[in-house]
Amino acid sequence: MKKGRFGDFGGQYVPETLMNELIRLEEAYEYYKNDPAFVGELTSLLNHYAGRPSLLYYAEKMTEDLGGAKVFIKREDLNHTGSHKINNVLGQVLLAKKMGKTRVIAETGAGQHGVAAATAAALLGMECEVFMGAIDCERQRLNVYRMELLGARVHPVESGSRVLKDAVNETMREWAGRVDDTHYVLGSVMGPHPFPTIVRDFQSVISKEARAQILEMDGKLPAAVLACVGGGSNAMGMFYHFGMKSYFCQNEYGQIEEVYSISAGLDYPGIGPEHAWLHDTGRAQYVPVTDEEAVSAFEYLARTEGIICAIESAHAVAQARKIVPHMSRDESVIICLSGRGDKDVAAIARYRGIDLHE
């Protein structure tokens, strides 16, 4: 496989002003990922600050209710800051500090990546600025305040459709104009090489743990592993130990199409290049989930297992509800619960016609 590519997908399609910085980033990452001191420092942060390893939970009531394979849930919602995002962010911000950077910038959709970036920056003594679509700022006001509370400056992005893809574009423009002291903490397995590889590697701790945990708890590997996919960082982290040109939603003129999801974190018109490659090779299946299916799954998990998950994660729970009843009781599945649902409760209430302010 060519460097920076997954089959036909991937690459480095960026302004010339960023090429030298991407080369420096790749060189630094290749060095530090094999540096025992860096690996030890990151492991300590993950274990003693982020709260890893996260639990692999046997969802007994859900298993009994669905009447098929055993259901296990990888509880990334229990991490510090409430999602899987902290895994990648601690790695990247620590790497940036080793590279001599003093400032980090990040894009965010639902806000969890922005919160994680602000958290790591506060911990490691870095400046932090976060770019967030204006629409997402409105529907995720709690996370905007959390970022500001942590010392980050949040920039509402008014261009384009004012959601995640526009935040990505604005962050990339900001980085191109200020690379000397700034690192772009990209939040998903997207963008130019080496970002898809860096994010995948930092998130692969999820499946590294889950693989060992399921073997200890069930004695064999699962028949299926499920995760939600927007850009795809939690999914790639979940898939990796089990087994940028990419696919995008475009209009008839080849321009990036506006997209919609009830989840701000999945409201993105493309997927990471490694996901595109897994799709083309048949190694992974990617299926649609409707808003109603996701909301129903959100409510189902809360009532069945007492877990209020992120609406992003509920998409994976919805698919599990479809396939588990048709599987053998001797089989198992693992659902990656990428985050907790505090940020989504008000939005789900509105979706159900409930006014929490009455």
C-alpha positions in Angstrom: 0.0 0.0 0.0 1.4 3.4 -1.0 2.3 5.8 1.8 -0.7 7.9 2.8 -3.2 5.8 0.7 -5.7 3.0 1.4 -6.1 1.5 -2.0 -7.3 4.3 -4.3 -8.2 6.5 -1.3 -6.3 9.1 0.6 -3.5 11.4 -0.4 -2.4 15.0 0.3 -4.6 17.5 -1.6 -3.7 20.7 0.3 -2.4 24.2 -0.5 1.4 24.3 -1.1 1.8 26.4 2.1 0.9 23.3 4.1 3.0 20.7 2.5 6.2 21.4 4.5 4.2 21.4 7.7 2.6 18.0 6.8 6.1 16.6 6.1 7.3 17.9 9.5 4.2 16.4 11.2 4.7 13.0 9.6 8.4 13.0 10.6 7.6 14.0 14.2 4.9 11.4 14.4 7.0 8.6 13.0 9.7 9.5 15.6 7.6 9.9 18.7 5.2 7.0 18.1 8.3 4.8 18.7 9.8 6.9 21.5 9.4 5.0 24.8 9.2 8.3 26.7 6.4 9.7 24.6 4.5 6.4 24.6 4.9 6.1 28.3 3.7 9.7 28.9 0.7 9.2 26.6 -0.2 5.9 28.3 0.0 7.6 31.7 -2.4 10.3 30.5 -4.8 7.8 29.1 -4.8 5.7 32.2 -4.6 8.2 35.0 -6.3 11.3 33.4 -8.8 10.0 30.7 -9.7 6.9 32.8 -8.7 4.1 30.5 -9.1 1.2 30.0 -12.8 1.8 29.3 -15.2 -0.9 30.3 -16.5 -3.6 28.1 -20.0 -4.1 29.5 -22.2 -7.2 28.9 -25.7 -5.8 28.1 -27.6 -8.7 29.6 -31.1 -7.2 29.5 -30.6 -6.1 25.9 -29.3 -9.5 25.0 -32.4 -11.2 26.6 -34.8 -8.8 24.9 -33.4 -9.2 21.4 -33.1 -12.9 21.7 -30.0 -13.5 19.6 -26.3 -12.9 19.9 -24.8 -11.7 23.2 -24.5 -7.9 23.2 -21.4 -6.2 24.6 -20.9 -2.4 24.8 -17.5 -0.7 24.7 -18.1 2.2 27.1 -16.2 5.1 25.6 -18.9 7.4 27.1 -17.2 6.8 30.5 -14.0 8.5 29.4 -13.0 11.9 30.8 -15.0 14.5 28.7 -17.6 11.9 27.9 -16.5 10.4 24.6 -13.8 8.7 22.6 -12.4 12.0 21.3 -10.1 12.4 24.3 -7.9 9.4 23.1 -6.8 11.1 19.8 -6.7 14.6 21.3 -4.3 13.7 24.2 -2.0 12.1 21.6 -2.1 15.0 19.2 -1.7 17.8 21.7 1.2 16.0 23.4 2.8 15.5 20.0 2.3 19.2 19.2 4.0 20.2 22.4 6.9 18.0 21.6 7.1 19.7 18.2 7.4 23.1 20.0 3.9 24.3 19.2 2.2 26.6 21.7 -1.3 26.8 20.1 -3.7 24.2 18.9 -6.8 24.7 16.7 -9.7 22.3 16.1 -12.9 21.8 14.2 -16.0 20.4 16.0 -19.5 19.4 15.1 -21.4 18.1 18.1 -18.8 19.7 20.3 -17.2 16.7 21.9 -14.0 17.0 19.9 -13.8 20.7 20.7 -14.3 20.0 24.4 -11.6 17.3 24.3 -9.2 19.7 22.5 -9.9 22.5 25.0 -9.4 20.0 27.9 -6.1 18.7 26.7 -4.9 22.2 25.9 -5.7 23.4 29.4 -3.9 20.4 30.9 -0.8 20.7 28.8 -0.6 24.5 28.9 -1.5 25.3 25.3 -3.7 28.0 23.7 -6.8 26.6 22.0 -9.2 28.0 19.4 -12.2 25.9 18.1 -14.1 26.5 14.9 -17.8 25.3 15.0 -20.6 25.8 12.5 -23.0 28.5 13.6 -25.9 26.0 13.4 -24.0 23.5 15.6 -23.1 26.3 18.1 -26.9 26.9 18.5 -27.9 23.2 18.9 -24.9 22.4 21.1 -24.8 25.5 23.3 -23.8 23.5 26.4 -20.6 22.3 24.7 -19.8 25.8 23.5 -19.9 27.0 27.1 -17.8 24.0 28.3 -15.1 24.9 25.8 -15.1 28.5 26.9 -15.0 27.4 30.5 -11.9 25.4 29.7 -10.2 28.5 28.3 -10.8 28.0 24.6 -12.0 30.6 22.1 -14.9 29.4 20.0 -15.4 30.8 16.5 -18.9 30.3 15.0 -18.5 29.7 11.3 -21.1 31.5 9.2 -19.9 30.4 5.7 -21.5 27.6 3.6 -24.2 25.6 5.3 -22.7 26.6 8.7 -22.1 23.0 10.0 -19.2 20.6 10.4 -17.8 20.6 6.9 -17.6 24.4 7.0 -15.8 24.3 10.3 -13.3 21.9 8.8 -12.6 24.3 5.9 -12.3 27.3 8.2 -9.9 25.5 10.5 -7.7 24.4 7.6 -7.6 28.0 6.3 -6.6 29.2 9.8 -3.8 26.6 9.9 -2.5 27.5 6.5 -2.0 31.1 7.7 -0.2 30.2 10.9 1.8 27.0 11.0 4.8 28.2 12.9 3.3 28.0 16.4 0.0 26.2 15.6 -1.0 22.5 15.2 -4.4 21.5 13.8 -5.8 18.8 16.0 -8.0 17.2 13.3 -10.7 15.1 15.0 -11.5 12.3 12.6 -9.7 9.9 10.2 -10.0 12.5 7.5 -8.0 15.1 5.7 -4.5 14.9 4.2 -1.9 12.3 5.1 -0.7 11.7 7.8 -3.9 12.7 9.7 -6.0 9.6 8.9 -3.2 7.4 10.1 -2.4 9.5 13.2 -6.0 9.6 14.3 -6.5 5.9 13.6 -3.5 5.0 15.6 -4.4 7.1 18.6 -8.0 5.7 18.5 -7.0 2.1 18.0 -6.6 1.8 21.8 -10.4 1.2 21.7 -10.2 -2.1 19.8 -6.9 -3.1 21.4 -8.7 -3.1 24.7 -11.9 -4.5 23.4 -10.2 -7.4 21.7 -8.5 -8.5 24.9 -11.6 -7.9 27.0 -14.0 -9.9 24.8 -11.5 -12.8 24.7 -11.4 -12.8 28.5 -15.2 -12.4 29.0 -16.5 -14.6 26.1 -13.6 -16.8 25.1 -13.7 -15.8 21.4 -13.8 -12.9 19.1 -17.2 -11.3 18.2 -19.1 -12.1 15.1 -19.7 -8.4 14.5 -18.4 -5.0 15.7 -20.6 -2.0 15.3 -19.9 1.8 15.4 -21.4 5.0 14.0 -19.6 6.7 11.1 -19.5 10.4 10.3 -15.8 11.0 9.5 -15.2 7.8 11.3 -12.7 8.1 14.1 -14.5 6.0 16.7 -15.4 3.3 14.1 -11.8 3.1 12.9 -10.6 2.9 16.4 -13.1 0.1 17.1 -12.4 -1.8 13.9 -8.6 -1.6 13.7 -7.5 -4.5 15.9 -10.3 -6.8 14.5 -9.2 -7.0 11.3 -7.4 12.3 0.9 -9.3 10.8 -1.8 -12.5 9.2 -0.6 -16.3 9.0 -1.0 -18.3 12.2 -0.7 -21.9 13.3 -1.3 -21.8 15.5 -4.4 -24.3 17.4 -6.5 -24.7 17.1 -10.3 -21.9 19.7 -10.7 -19.4 17.8 -8.6 -19.6 20.2 -5.7 -19.9 19.0 -2.1 -23.6 18.5 -1.3 -25.3 19.8 1.8 -26.2 16.9 4.1 -28.4 16.4 7.1 -28.4 14.3 10.3 -30.1 14.7 13.6 -26.6 14.2 15.0 -24.2 17.2 14.6 -21.3 14.7 14.9 -22.5 12.7 11.9 -23.5 15.8 9.8 -20.6 15.4 7.3 -20.7 14.7 3.5 -17.7 12.3 3.4 -15.9 9.5 5.2 -12.3 8.8 6.0 -10.2 7.2 3.2 -9.6 4.0 5.2 -13.4 3.5 5.6 -13.8 4.0 1.8 -11.2 1.3 1.3 -12.8 -1.1 3.8 -16.1 -0.6 1.9 -14.6 -1.3 -1.5 -12.8 -4.4 -0.3 -15.9 -5.7 1.5 -14.2 -5.9 4.8 -16.8 -3.6 6.4 -20.4 -2.9 5.7 -21.9 0.7 5.9 -25.6 1.0 6.3 -28.1 3.9 6.7 -30.0 4.6 9.9 -32.9 7.1 10.0 -33.5 9.8 12.6 -36.5 7.9 14.0 -34.4 4.6 14.3 -31.6 6.5 16.0 -34.0 8.3 18.5 -35.8 5.0 19.2 -32.5 3.3 19.9 -31.4 6.2 22.1 -34.6 5.7 24.2 -34.4 1.9 24.1 -30.8 1.8 25.5 -31.8 4.2 28.3 -34.8 2.2 29.3 -33.2 -1.2 28.9 -29.7 -0.8 30.2 -29.9 2.6 32.1 -27.4 4.2 29.7 -28.1 7.5 28.0 -25.8 7.5 25.0 -24.8 10.1 22.4 -27.2 10.3 19.5 -24.2 9.4 17.3 -23.7 6.1 19.1 -27.5 5.4 19.0 -27.1 4.9 15.2 -24.9 1.8 16.0 -27.4 0.6 18.6 -30.2 0.9 16.1 -28.3 -1.4 13.7 -27.6 -3.9 16.5 -31.4 -4.1 17.2 -31.8 -5.1 13.5 -29.2 -7.8 13.3 -28.8 -9.3 16.7 -32.2 -11.2 16.7 -31.1 -13.0 13.6 -27.8 -14.2 15.0 -27.0 -17.3 17.0 -27.0 -17.2 20.8 -23.4 -18.6 20.6 -22.3 -15.5 18.8 -21.5 -12.0 20.2 -21.4 -8.4 19.0 -19.6 -5.4 20.3 -21.2 -1.9 20.0 -18.8 1.1 20.3 -20.7 3.6 22.5 -18.7 6.6 21.3 -20.0 9.1 23.8 -22.6 10.0 26.4 -25.8 11.7 25.7 -26.0 14.7 28.0 -25.5 17.1 25.0 -28.4 15.5 23.1 -31.2 15.2 25.7 -32.7 18.6 24.9 -32.6 18.0 21.1 -34.2 14.6 21.5 -36.9 16.1 23.7 -37.6 18.7 21.0 -37.7 15.9 18.4 -40.4 14.2 20.5 -42.4 17.4 20.8 -41.4 18.0 24.5 -40.7 21.5 25.7 -38.3 21.2 28.6 -38.8 24.9 29.5 -42.5 24.7 30.1 
